[in-house]
């Protein structure tokens, strides 16, 4: 019988005790969020909260719940110096002496799908306090947060579906952990590798008419079967975590191109694109904003948006080539 390895034990194999504590906090929050989602139909947590967040988006009741759970779980950890959430306009600093980790997260991606019982998720990125701001009592929180994705110490997501699964990396490969009946995230896959090429594309084609021409032609190329010898099949759930999770396991490409309405993209760089890009690259895939590698982008704002094309290396590189040639 295989030895049971929890996510905290897995992290401890190659990282600091402080980072293990951070993952323990994320796991505790995910357990609570997952339980609330599982029982959502039996409690008053479905539907809109009645407020708009900093993104200008209608908050769902579960957005507010999940955000509170993440902040409470991480806010009490001695290793966490600040949190950044999609739901809060500004970073939430704790100014603890000796703390060095900044946790950046989307507490509940795809929350509008809860009402129809479709998969949702939590996405997170972990960064270190920058060396230029070593005094934790006066450091510039924003300067430490606005680092390119290559500076991430760890990243991951939790997908709440038929089972609750955490997929994570600390920069040495990608592993998955399934929540068991005892409340532990137990390692169920390690050394995960995204297929070099896949059979699926995932995109909101309702926006295709307003995509730049290079993206429309790329999609047509996939449908004509010019990249792998046969036409690609469409798979689009509308929850970023769920669409990425399928792409990680099965291969292919997820696209959220720029549009006339959102020329700078819609997804957030720090807590959506960066963590998924790190996971993709660690699994042998790739992620770009069109012409550039996602992880090399220098963020200028906490809630900065970006186009995102992420998935198997061959599909992503073909899209990047098409965009660069069209410039």
URUR-V36512 format. One record per residue. SS is DSSP state (hx for helix, st for strand, lp for the rest). Layout:
# URUR-V36512
ss->SS
ss->SS
This chain:
# URUR-V36512
ss->lp
ss->lp
ss->lp
ss->lp
ss->lp
ss->st
ss->hx
ss->hx
ss->hx
ss->hx
ss->hx
ss->hx
ss->lp
ss->lp
ss->lp
ss->lp
ss->hx
ss->hx
ss->hx
ss->hx
ss->hx
ss->hx
ss->hx
ss->hx
ss->hx
ss->hx
ss->hx
ss->hx
ss->hx
ss->hx
ss->hx
ss->hx
ss->hx
ss->hx
ss->hx
ss->hx
ss->hx
ss->hx
ss->lp
ss->hx
ss->hx
ss->hx
ss->lp
ss->lp
ss->lp
ss->lp
ss->lp
ss->st
ss->st
ss->st
ss->st
ss->st
ss->lp
ss->lp
ss->lp
ss->lp
ss->lp
ss->st
ss->st
ss->st
ss->hx
ss->hx
ss->hx
ss->hx
ss->hx
ss->hx
ss->hx
ss->hx
ss->hx
ss->hx
ss->hx
ss->hx
ss->hx
ss->hx
ss->hx
ss->lp
ss->lp
ss->lp
ss->lp
ss->st
ss->st
ss->st
ss->st
ss->st
ss->st
ss->lp
ss->lp
ss->lp
ss->lp
ss->lp
ss->lp
ss->st
ss->st
ss->lp
ss->lp
ss->lp
ss->lp
ss->lp
ss->lp
ss->lp
ss->st
ss->st
ss->st
ss->st
ss->st
ss->st
ss->st
ss->st
ss->st
ss->lp
ss->hx
ss->hx
ss->hx
ss->hx
ss->hx
ss->hx
ss->lp
ss->lp
ss->lp
ss->st
ss->st
ss->st
ss->st
ss->st
ss->st
ss->st
ss->st
ss->st
ss->lp
ss->lp
ss->hx
ss->hx
ss->hx
ss->lp
ss->lp
ss->lp
ss->lp
ss->lp
ss->lp
ss->lp
ss->hx
ss->hx
ss->hx
ss->hx
ss->hx
ss->lp
ss->lp
ss->lp
ss->hx
ss->hx
ss->hx
ss->lp
ss->lp
ss->st
ss->st
ss->st
ss->st
ss->st
ss->st
ss->st
ss->lp
ss->lp
ss->lp
ss->st
ss->st
ss->st
ss->st
ss->st
ss->st
ss->lp
ss->lp
ss->lp
ss->lp
ss->lp
ss->st
ss->st
ss->st
ss->st
ss->st
ss->lp
ss->lp
ss->lp
ss->lp
ss->lp
ss->st
ss->st
ss->st
ss->st
ss->st
ss->lp
ss->lp
ss->lp
ss->lp
ss->lp
ss->lp
ss->lp
ss->lp
ss->lp
ss->lp
ss->st
ss->st
ss->st
ss->lp
ss->lp
ss->hx
ss->hx
ss->hx
ss->hx
ss->hx
ss->hx
ss->lp
ss->lp
ss->hx
ss->hx
ss->hx
ss->hx
ss->hx
ss->hx
ss->hx
ss->hx
ss->hx
ss->hx
ss->hx
ss->hx
ss->lp
ss->lp
ss->lp
ss->lp
ss->lp
ss->lp
ss->lp
ss->lp
ss->st
ss->st
ss->lp
ss->lp
ss->lp
ss->lp
ss->lp
ss->hx
ss->hx
ss->hx
ss->hx
ss->hx
ss->hx
ss->hx
ss->hx
ss->hx
ss->hx
ss->hx
ss->lp
ss->lp
ss->st
ss->st
ss->st
ss->st
ss->lp
ss->lp
ss->lp
ss->lp
ss->lp
ss->lp
ss->lp
ss->lp
ss->lp
ss->lp
ss->st
ss->st
ss->hx
ss->hx
ss->hx
ss->hx
ss->hx
ss->hx
ss->hx
ss->hx
ss->hx
ss->hx
ss->hx
ss->hx
ss->hx
ss->hx
ss->lp
ss->lp
ss->lp
ss->st
ss->st
ss->st
ss->lp
ss->lp
ss->lp
ss->lp
ss->st
ss->hx
ss->hx
ss->hx
ss->lp
ss->lp
ss->lp
ss->lp
ss->lp
ss->lp
ss->lp
ss->lp
ss->st
ss->st
ss->lp
ss->st
ss->st
ss->st
ss->st
ss->lp
ss->hx
ss->hx
ss->hx
ss->hx
ss->hx
ss->hx
ss->hx
ss->hx
ss->hx
ss->hx
ss->hx
ss->hx
ss->hx
ss->hx
ss->lp
